[in-house]
Amino acid sequence: MNRSIDWDFVTAQLASGQMTKLATFATLVNVSRPTAKKLLVAQYGTRICFSRGRTGGMLYAASYATPAAVPAPAPDPYSIGVR
């Protein structure tokens, strides 16, 4: 499938909350819902999640927190050189 999708537009719609349903995106790019979901996951990875049901839809996190680097613990001065 070789489709030209304006991902900047899609990202803006997702971030603003104007596109919350998978069916909306599927209609926009003229593909089935399963294909639309695969396209979104391929583009956004873990920044997008889906929920099912009447109140379900898509949730997009423009930026997500990554775990901060944990510094290595300082060496114990009482155990240095002790075996």
C-alpha positions as CSV (number, residue, x, y, z in Angstrom):
1,M,0.0,0.0,0.0
2,N,1.5,3.3,-1.1
3,R,-0.6,6.1,0.4
4,S,0.3,9.7,0.7
5,I,-0.8,10.7,4.2
6,D,-0.3,14.2,5.6
7,W,1.0,13.1,9.0
8,D,1.5,16.7,10.2
9,F,-2.2,17.3,9.7
10,V,-3.1,14.0,11.4
11,T,-0.8,14.8,14.3
12,A,-2.4,18.3,14.7
13,Q,-5.9,16.8,14.7
14,L,-4.9,14.1,17.2
15,A,-3.2,16.6,19.5
16,S,-6.1,19.0,19.5
17,G,-8.6,16.3,20.2
18,Q,-10.5,16.9,17.0
19,M,-9.8,13.3,15.8
20,T,-10.7,10.8,18.4
21,K,-12.3,8.0,16.5
22,L,-10.5,5.4,14.4
23,A,-13.4,5.5,11.9
24,T,-12.7,9.2,11.3
25,F,-9.1,8.5,10.3
26,A,-10.0,5.5,8.3
27,T,-12.5,7.5,6.3
28,L,-9.9,10.3,5.8
29,V,-7.4,8.0,4.2
30,N,-10.0,5.7,2.6
31,V,-8.9,2.4,4.2
32,S,-10.5,-0.1,6.5
33,R,-10.4,0.4,10.3
34,P,-7.9,-2.5,10.9
35,T,-5.6,-1.0,8.2
36,A,-6.0,2.5,9.7
37,K,-5.0,1.2,13.1
38,K,-1.9,-0.5,11.7
39,L,-0.9,2.8,9.9
40,L,-1.4,4.8,13.2
41,V,0.6,2.3,15.2
42,A,3.4,2.2,12.6
43,Q,3.5,6.1,12.7
44,Y,3.1,6.8,16.4
45,G,4.1,3.6,18.2
46,T,3.5,3.9,21.9
47,R,2.3,7.5,21.7
48,I,-1.1,6.3,20.6
49,C,-3.5,3.9,22.3
50,F,-7.0,2.7,21.5
51,S,-9.9,1.8,23.6
52,R,-13.0,-0.2,22.6
53,G,-16.7,0.4,23.2
54,R,-19.2,3.2,22.9
55,T,-17.0,5.7,24.6
56,G,-13.8,4.3,23.0
57,G,-11.5,5.9,20.6
58,M,-7.9,7.0,20.2
59,L,-5.8,8.7,22.7
60,Y,-2.6,10.5,21.6
61,A,0.2,11.6,23.8
62,A,2.3,14.2,22.0
63,S,5.2,13.7,24.4
64,Y,5.5,11.1,27.0
65,A,7.7,10.9,29.9
66,T,10.7,8.7,29.6
67,P,12.3,7.3,32.7
68,A,15.0,9.5,33.9
69,A,18.5,8.1,33.9
70,V,19.2,6.7,37.4
71,P,22.7,7.6,38.5
72,A,24.9,4.9,39.8
73,P,25.0,4.7,43.5
74,A,28.1,6.2,45.2
75,P,30.6,3.6,46.4
76,D,30.4,2.8,50.0
77,P,33.6,4.2,51.6
78,Y,33.6,1.5,54.2
79,S,33.7,-1.4,51.7
80,I,36.5,-0.1,49.4
81,G,39.4,-2.5,49.5
82,V,37.8,-4.8,52.0
83,R,37.4,-8.4,50.8
